[in-house]
């Protein structure tokens, strides 16, 4: 395994955090879209 500097480890940690946040945003967006869609269907 490569010897990673503390800067490399910190950069990778930030990348993983950013990817996780983006995934959470996408899931939340889908949940809101579904919630809005079911609300409209129930009001028909």
PDB file of N, H, CA, C and O in Angstrom:
ATOM      1  N   UNK A   1       0.846  -1.188   0.000  1.00  0.00           N
ATOM      2  CA  UNK A   1       0.000   0.000   0.000  1.00  0.00           C
ATOM      3  C   UNK A   1       0.884   1.241   0.000  1.00  0.00           C
ATOM      4  O   UNK A   1       1.942   1.267   0.628  1.00  0.00           O
ATOM      5  N   UNK A   2       0.438   2.254  -0.704  1.00  0.00           N
ATOM      6  H   UNK A   2      -0.422   2.233  -1.214  1.00  0.00           H
ATOM      7  CA  UNK A   2       1.212   3.489  -0.783  1.00  0.00           C
ATOM      8  C   UNK A   2       1.232   4.184   0.567  1.00  0.00           C
ATOM      9  O   UNK A   2       0.298   4.087   1.363  1.00  0.00           O
ATOM     10  N   UNK A   3       2.332   4.886   0.792  1.00  0.00           N
ATOM     11  H   UNK A   3       3.091   4.964   0.145  1.00  0.00           H
ATOM     12  CA  UNK A   3       2.404   5.731   1.982  1.00  0.00           C
ATOM     13  C   UNK A   3       1.757   7.063   1.637  1.00  0.00           C
ATOM     14  O   UNK A   3       2.292   7.834   0.840  1.00  0.00           O
ATOM     15  N   UNK A   4       0.627   7.323   2.228  1.00  0.00           N
ATOM     16  H   UNK A   4       0.193   6.697   2.875  1.00  0.00           H
ATOM     17  CA  UNK A   4      -0.118   8.542   1.930  1.00  0.00           C
ATOM     18  C   UNK A   4       0.241   9.621   2.941  1.00  0.00           C
ATOM     19  O   UNK A   4       0.399   9.349   4.131  1.00  0.00           O
ATOM     20  N   UNK A   5       0.365  10.832   2.457  1.00  0.00           N
ATOM     21  H   UNK A   5       0.236  11.054   1.491  1.00  0.00           H
ATOM     22  CA  UNK A   5       0.608  11.952   3.361  1.00  0.00           C
ATOM     23  C   UNK A   5      -0.701  12.326   4.043  1.00  0.00           C
ATOM     24  O   UNK A   5      -1.783  11.921   3.616  1.00  0.00           O
ATOM     25  N   UNK A   6      -0.581  13.097   5.096  1.00  0.00           N
ATOM     26  H   UNK A   6       0.297  13.426   5.443  1.00  0.00           H
ATOM     27  CA  UNK A   6      -1.794  13.530   5.801  1.00  0.00           C
ATOM     28  C   UNK A   6      -2.668  14.386   4.886  1.00  0.00           C
ATOM     29  O   UNK A   6      -3.894  14.367   4.996  1.00  0.00           O
ATOM     30  N   UNK A   7      -2.029  15.141   3.978  1.00  0.00           N
ATOM     31  H   UNK A   7      -1.033  15.156   3.888  1.00  0.00           H
ATOM     32  CA  UNK A   7      -2.797  15.954   3.033  1.00  0.00           C
ATOM     33  C   UNK A   7      -3.582  15.072   2.067  1.00  0.00           C
ATOM     34  O   UNK A   7      -4.731  15.372   1.744  1.00  0.00           O
ATOM     35  N   UNK A   8      -2.962  13.982   1.606  1.00  0.00           N
ATOM     36  H   UNK A   8      -2.028  13.739   1.869  1.00  0.00           H
ATOM     37  CA  UNK A   8      -3.650  13.050   0.709  1.00  0.00           C
ATOM     38  C   UNK A   8      -4.843  12.404   1.401  1.00  0.00           C
ATOM     39  O   UNK A   8      -5.913  12.264   0.810  1.00  0.00           O
ATOM     40  N   UNK A   9      -4.654  12.017   2.640  1.00  0.00           N
ATOM     41  H   UNK A   9      -3.784  12.131   3.121  1.00  0.00           H
ATOM     42  CA  UNK A   9      -5.738  11.389   3.404  1.00  0.00           C
ATOM     43  C   UNK A   9      -6.869  12.382   3.620  1.00  0.00           C
ATOM     44  O   UNK A   9      -8.042  12.034   3.483  1.00  0.00           O
ATOM     45  N   UNK A  10      -6.516  13.622   3.957  1.00  0.00           N
ATOM     46  H   UNK A  10      -5.563  13.904   4.068  1.00  0.00           H
ATOM     47  CA  UNK A  10      -7.538  14.644   4.178  1.00  0.00           C
ATOM     48  C   UNK A  10      -8.295  14.945   2.888  1.00  0.00           C
ATOM     49  O   UNK A  10      -9.516  15.102   2.913  1.00  0.00           O
ATOM     50  N   UNK A  11      -7.591  15.029   1.768  1.00  0.00           N
ATOM     51  H   UNK A  11      -6.599  14.902   1.748  1.00  0.00           H
ATOM     52  CA  UNK A  11      -8.235  15.272   0.479  1.00  0.00           C
ATOM     53  C   UNK A  11      -9.208  14.150   0.150  1.00  0.00           C
ATOM     54  O   UNK A  11     -10.328  14.404  -0.293  1.00  0.00           O
ATOM     55  N   UNK A  12      -8.783  12.915   0.364  1.00  0.00           N
ATOM     56  H   UNK A  12      -7.873  12.709   0.724  1.00  0.00           H
ATOM     57  CA  UNK A  12      -9.657  11.764   0.078  1.00  0.00           C
ATOM     58  C   UNK A  12     -10.875  11.776   1.000  1.00  0.00           C
ATOM     59  O   UNK A  12     -11.983  11.464   0.564  1.00  0.00           O
ATOM     60  N   UNK A  13     -10.681  12.129   2.256  1.00  0.00           N
ATOM     61  H   UNK A  13      -9.781  12.383   2.610  1.00  0.00           H
ATOM     62  CA  UNK A  13     -11.808  12.206   3.191  1.00  0.00           C
ATOM     63  C   UNK A  13     -12.817  13.250   2.729  1.00  0.00           C
ATOM     64  O   UNK A  13     -14.025  13.026   2.812  1.00  0.00           O
ATOM     65  N   UNK A  14     -12.327  14.389   2.242  1.00  0.00           N
ATOM     66  H   UNK A  14     -11.345  14.571   2.175  1.00  0.00           H
ATOM     67  CA  UNK A  14     -13.229  15.428   1.731  1.00  0.00           C
ATOM     68  C   UNK A  14     -13.970  14.950   0.489  1.00  0.00           C
ATOM     69  O   UNK A  14     -15.154  15.243   0.322  1.00  0.00           O
ATOM     70  N   UNK A  15     -13.285  14.218  -0.383  1.00  0.00           N
ATOM     71  H   UNK A  15     -12.323  13.979  -0.248  1.00  0.00           H
ATOM     72  CA  UNK A  15     -13.937  13.697  -1.588  1.00  0.00           C
ATOM     73  C   UNK A  15     -15.055  12.731  -1.216  1.00  0.00           C
ATOM     74  O   UNK A  15     -16.143  12.784  -1.789  1.00  0.00           O
ATOM     75  N   UNK A  16     -14.789  11.851  -0.262  1.00  0.00           N
ATOM     76  H   UNK A  16     -13.905  11.807   0.204  1.00  0.00           H
ATOM     77  CA  UNK A  16     -15.802  10.882   0.169  1.00  0.00           C
ATOM     78  C   UNK A  16     -16.988  11.606   0.797  1.00  0.00           C
ATOM     79  O   UNK A  16     -18.139  11.245   0.553  1.00  0.00           O
ATOM     80  N   UNK A  17     -16.710  12.622   1.604  1.00  0.00           N
ATOM     81  H   UNK A  17     -15.774  12.915   1.803  1.00  0.00           H
ATOM     82  CA  UNK A  17     -17.782  13.399   2.224  1.00  0.00           C
ATOM     83  C   UNK A  17     -18.638  14.084   1.166  1.00  0.00           C
ATOM     84  O   UNK A  17     -19.866  14.068   1.247  1.00  0.00           O
ATOM     85  N   UNK A  18     -17.984  14.687   0.171  1.00  0.00           N
ATOM     86  H   UNK A  18     -16.986  14.701   0.105  1.00  0.00           H
ATOM     87  CA  UNK A  18     -18.725  15.352  -0.910  1.00  0.00           C
ATOM     88  C   UNK A  18     -19.608  14.365  -1.667  1.00  0.00           C
ATOM     89  O   UNK A  18     -20.756  14.674  -1.985  1.00  0.00           O
ATOM     90  N   UNK A  19     -19.072  13.175  -1.957  1.00  0.00           N
ATOM     91  H   UNK A  19     -18.139  12.925  -1.699  1.00  0.00           H
ATOM     92  CA  UNK A  19     -19.850  12.157  -2.665  1.00  0.00           C
ATOM     93  C   UNK A  19     -21.045  11.712  -1.826  1.00  0.00           C
ATOM     94  O   UNK A  19     -22.138  11.510  -2.356  1.00  0.00           O
ATOM     95  N   UNK A  20     -20.841  11.563  -0.532  1.00  0.00           N
ATOM     96  H   UNK A  20     -19.953  11.727  -0.101  1.00  0.00           H
ATOM     97  CA  UNK A  20     -21.924  11.149   0.354  1.00  0.00           C
ATOM     98  C   UNK A  20     -23.014  12.215   0.419  1.00  0.00           C
ATOM     99  O   UNK A  20     -24.203  11.897   0.375  1.00  0.00           O
ATOM    100  N   UNK A  21     -22.611  13.471   0.522  1.00  0.00           N
ATOM    101  H   UNK A  21     -21.646  13.730   0.558  1.00  0.00           H
ATOM    102  CA  UNK A  21     -23.593  14.557   0.563  1.00  0.00           C
ATOM    103  C   UNK A  21     -24.387  14.640  -0.734  1.00  0.00           C
ATOM    104  O   UNK A  21     -25.597  14.864  -0.710  1.00  0.00           O
ATOM    105  N   UNK A  22     -23.715  14.462  -1.859  1.00  0.00           N
ATOM    106  H   UNK A  22     -22.731  14.280  -1.878  1.00  0.00           H
ATOM    107  CA  UNK A  22     -24.409  14.504  -3.149  1.00  0.00           C
ATOM    108  C   UNK A  22     -25.413  13.365  -3.251  1.00  0.00           C
ATOM    109  O   UNK A  22     -26.519  13.554  -3.757  1.00  0.00           O
ATOM    110  N   UNK A  23     -25.037  12.197  -2.777  1.00  0.00           N
ATOM    111  H   UNK A  23     -24.139  12.044  -2.365  1.00  0.00           H
ATOM    112  CA  UNK A  23     -25.949  11.054  -2.786  1.00  0.00           C
ATOM    113  C   UNK A  23     -27.163  11.333  -1.903  1.00  0.00           C
ATOM    114  O   UNK A  23     -28.294  11.019  -2.272  1.00  0.00           O
ATOM    115  N   UNK A  24     -26.919  11.923  -0.740  1.00  0.00           N
ATOM    116  H   UNK A  24     -26.000  12.179  -0.440  1.00  0.00           H
ATOM    117  CA  UNK A  24     -28.016  12.265   0.167  1.00  0.00           C
ATOM    118  C   UNK A  24     -28.958  13.274  -0.480  1.00  0.00           C
ATOM    119  O   UNK A  24     -30.177  13.158  -0.355  1.00  0.00           O
ATOM    120  N   UNK A  25     -28.398  14.259  -1.168  1.00  0.00           N
ATOM    121  H   UNK A  25     -27.408  14.353  -1.269  1.00  0.00           H
ATOM    122  CA  UNK A  25     -29.233  15.255  -1.861  1.00  0.00           C
ATOM    123  C   UNK A  25     -30.103  14.606  -2.929  1.00  0.00           C
ATOM    124  O   UNK A  25     -31.275  14.951  -3.074  1.00  0.00           O
ATOM    125  N   UNK A  26     -29.529  13.665  -3.677  1.00  0.00           N
ATOM    126  H   UNK A  26     -28.576  13.385  -3.559  1.00  0.00           H
ATOM    127  CA  UNK A  26     -30.310  12.983  -4.722  1.00  0.00           C
ATOM    128  C   UNK A  26     -31.442  12.172  -4.104  1.00  0.00           C
ATOM    129  O   UNK A  26     -32.569  12.210  -4.596  1.00  0.00           O
ATOM    130  N   UNK A  27     -31.158  11.446  -3.041  1.00  0.00           N
ATOM    131  H   UNK A  27     -30.242  11.415  -2.641  1.00  0.00           H
ATOM    132  CA  UNK A  27     -32.184  10.636  -2.385  1.00  0.00           C
ATOM    133  C   UNK A  27     -33.281  11.532  -1.817  1.00  0.00           C
ATOM    134  O   UNK A  27     -34.465  11.221  -1.946  1.00  0.00           O
ATOM    135  N   UNK A  28     -32.894  12.641  -1.190  1.00  0.00           N
ATOM    136  H   UNK A  28     -31.932  12.893  -1.085  1.00  0.00           H
ATOM    137  CA  UNK A  28     -33.878  13.572  -0.647  1.00  0.00           C
ATOM    138  C   UNK A  28     -34.743  14.154  -1.757  1.00  0.00           C
ATOM    139  O   UNK A  28     -35.955  14.293  -1.595  1.00  0.00           O
ATOM    140  N   UNK A  29     -34.124  14.492  -2.880  1.00  0.00           N
ATOM    141  H   UNK A  29     -33.139  14.379  -3.012  1.00  0.00           H
ATOM    142  CA  UNK A  29     -34.875  15.013  -4.018  1.00  0.00           C
ATOM    143  C   UNK A  29     -35.897  14.013  -4.522  1.00  0.00           C
ATOM    144  O   UNK A  29     -37.033  14.375  -4.827  1.00  0.00           O
ATOM    145  N   UNK A  30     -35.489  12.744  -4.611  1.00  0.00           N
ATOM    146  H   UNK A  30     -34.566  12.450  -4.363  1.00  0.00           H
ATOM    147  CA  UNK A  30     -36.429  11.703  -5.043  1.00  0.00           C
ATOM    148  C   UNK A  30     -37.558  11.528  -4.035  1.00  0.00           C
ATOM    149  O   UNK A  30     -38.714  11.348  -4.418  1.00  0.00           O
ATOM    150  N   UNK A  31     -37.226  11.579  -2.753  1.00  0.00           N
ATOM    151  H   UNK A  31     -36.287  11.725  -2.442  1.00  0.00           H
ATOM    152  CA  UNK A  31     -38.254  11.431  -1.720  1.00  0.00           C
ATOM    153  C   UNK A  31     -39.261  12.576  -1.787  1.00  0.00           C
ATOM    154  O   UNK A  31     -40.465  12.351  -1.665  1.00  0.00           O
ATOM    155  N   UNK A  32     -38.778  13.789  -1.977  1.00  0.00           N
ATOM    156  H   UNK A  32     -37.800  13.971  -2.076  1.00  0.00           H
ATOM    157  CA  UNK A  32     -39.680  14.941  -2.086  1.00  0.00           C
ATOM    158  C   UNK A  32     -40.545  14.823  -3.332  1.00  0.00           C
ATOM    159  O   UNK A  32     -41.744  15.102  -3.296  1.00  0.00           O
ATOM    160  N   UNK A  33     -39.929  14.408  -4.432  1.00  0.00           N
ATOM    161  H   UNK A  33     -38.956  14.181  -4.461  1.00  0.00           H
ATOM    162  CA  UNK A  33     -40.685  14.230  -5.674  1.00  0.00           C
ATOM    163  C   UNK A  33     -41.782  13.182  -5.491  1.00  0.00           C
ATOM    164  O   UNK A  33     -42.912  13.387  -5.933  1.00  0.00           O
ATOM    165  N   UNK A  34     -41.462  12.074  -4.849  1.00  0.00           N
ATOM    166  H   UNK A  34     -40.544  11.907  -4.489  1.00  0.00           H
ATOM    167  CA  UNK A  34     -42.441  11.017  -4.591  1.00  0.00           C
ATOM    168  C   UNK A  34     -43.550  11.532  -3.679  1.00  0.00           C
ATOM    169  O   UNK A  34     -44.730  11.280  -3.924  1.00  0.00           O
ATOM    170  N   UNK A  35     -43.165  12.256  -2.622  1.00  0.00           N
ATOM    171  H   UNK A  35     -42.206  12.460  -2.422  1.00  0.00           H
ATOM    172  CA  UNK A  35     -44.137  12.790  -1.671  1.00  0.00           C
ATOM    173  C   UNK A  35     -45.094  13.751  -2.380  1.00  0.00           C
ATOM    174  O   UNK A  35     -46.303  13.708  -2.154  1.00  0.00           O
ATOM    175  N   UNK A  36     -44.549  14.613  -3.233  1.00  0.00           N
ATOM    176  H   UNK A  36     -43.566  14.648  -3.416  1.00  0.00           H
ATOM    177  CA  UNK A  36     -45.398  15.544  -3.990  1.00  0.00           C
ATOM    178  C   UNK A  36     -46.321  14.792  -4.941  1.00  0.00           C
ATOM    179  O   UNK A  36     -47.489  15.153  -5.087  1.00  0.00           O
ATOM    180  N   UNK A  37     -45.808  13.757  -5.582  1.00  0.00           N
ATOM    181  H   UNK A  37     -44.859  13.464  -5.463  1.00  0.00           H
ATOM    182  CA  UNK A  37     -46.607  12.990  -6.535  1.00  0.00           C
ATOM    183  C   UNK A  37     -47.747  12.260  -5.816  1.00  0.00           C
ATOM    184  O   UNK A  37     -48.879  12.265  -6.301  1.00  0.00           O
ATOM    185  N   UNK A  38     -47.469  11.643  -4.684  1.00  0.00           N
ATOM    186  H   UNK A  38     -46.549  11.639  -4.290  1.00  0.00           H
ATOM    187  CA  UNK A  38     -48.523  10.914  -3.970  1.00  0.00           C
ATOM    188  C   UNK A  38     -49.543  11.874  -3.388  1.00  0.00           C
ATOM    189  O   UNK A  38     -50.726  11.544  -3.307  1.00  0.00           O
ATOM    190  N   UNK A  39     -49.105  13.055  -2.982  1.00  0.00           N
ATOM    191  H   UNK A  39     -48.144  13.324  -3.047  1.00  0.00           H
ATOM    192  CA  UNK A  39     -50.043  14.055  -2.478  1.00  0.00           C
ATOM    193  C   UNK A  39     -51.007  14.499  -3.557  1.00  0.00           C
ATOM    194  O   UNK A  39     -52.195  14.682  -3.292  1.00  0.00           O
ATOM    195  N   UNK A  40     -50.513  14.674  -4.769  1.00  0.00           N
ATOM    196  H   UNK A  40     -49.548  14.525  -4.984  1.00  0.00           H
ATOM    197  CA  UNK A  40     -51.372  15.073  -5.884  1.00  0.00           C
ATOM    198  C   UNK A  40     -52.326  13.950  -6.258  1.00  0.00           C
ATOM    199  O   UNK A  40     -53.479  14.201  -6.610  1.00  0.00           O
ATOM    200  N   UNK A  41     -51.845  12.706  -6.184  1.00  0.00           N
ATOM    201  H   UNK A  41     -50.909  12.503  -5.898  1.00  0.00           H
ATOM    202  CA  UNK A  41     -52.705  11.575  -6.531  1.00  0.00           C
ATOM    203  C   UNK A  41     -53.823  11.414  -5.506  1.00  0.00           C
ATOM    204  O   UNK A  41     -54.946  11.056  -5.863  1.00  0.00           O
ATOM    205  N   UNK A  42     -53.522  11.675  -4.237  1.00  0.00           N
ATOM    206  H   UNK A  42     -52.610  11.965  -3.947  1.00  0.00           H
ATOM    207  CA  UNK A  42     -54.532  11.531  -3.195  1.00  0.00           C
ATOM    208  C   UNK A  42     -55.594  12.619  -3.264  1.00  0.00           C
ATOM    209  O   UNK A  42     -56.701  12.443  -2.754  1.00  0.00           O
ATOM    210  N   UNK A  43     -55.263  13.743  -3.895  1.00  0.00           N
ATOM    211  H   UNK A  43     -54.365  13.886  -4.310  1.00  0.00           H
ATOM    212  CA  UNK A  43     -56.236  14.832  -3.968  1.00  0.00           C
ATOM    213  C   UNK A  43     -57.141  14.729  -5.195  1.00  0.00           C
ATOM    214  O   UNK A  43     -58.027  15.562  -5.384  1.00  0.00           O
ATOM    215  N   UNK A  44     -56.921  13.715  -6.023  1.00  0.00           N
ATOM    216  H   UNK A  44     -56.201  13.038  -5.869  1.00  0.00           H
ATOM    217  CA  UNK A  44     -57.774  13.556  -7.216  1.00  0.00           C
ATOM    218  C   UNK A  44     -59.131  12.997  -6.854  1.00  0.00           C
ATOM    219  O   UNK A  44     -59.971  12.800  -7.733  1.00  0.00           O
TER     220      UNK A  44
END
